[in-house]
Amino acid sequence: MEDILEKASATEEQRKKLIDQAGMLETLVATPGWQEVLLPWLNNRTFHAWEDPQYVTDKDDFFYRYVVQWAKAESTHQILKFVNDTIAHANKIAEAREEKKDES
């Protein structure tokens, strides 16, 4: 996700859309379903889901299984990063708006 704050051509509409989307994500991450079910599952997939070598038949099989598990871990990591980054970007935009209002 590109940093909309650093994009000179970002329109007010794009900023508003990001803030709206971040609000939806903030609502999502505050739910018990996210905190007690999905977040632990994503964290487990990101940091703890690795192939058990005792079931591997040879080096090629091991390498293949390792790469597949790495790709799954990277994907779940990217989901978590997207959620956190979107909320953080929206907060920066909101803070910048507040500072602009205070200066006026």
Salt bridges, closest charged atoms under 4 A:
GLU2 OE1 - LYS7 NZ 3.95
ASP3 OD1 - HIS89 ND1 3.36
GLU12 OE2 - ARG97 NH2 2.09
ASP20 OD2 - LYS16 NZ 2.96
GLU51 OE2 - ARG65 NH1 2.94
ASP61 OD1 - ARG65 NE 3.13
ASP85 OD2 - LYS81 NZ 2.55
GLU98 OE2 - LYS101 NZ 4.00
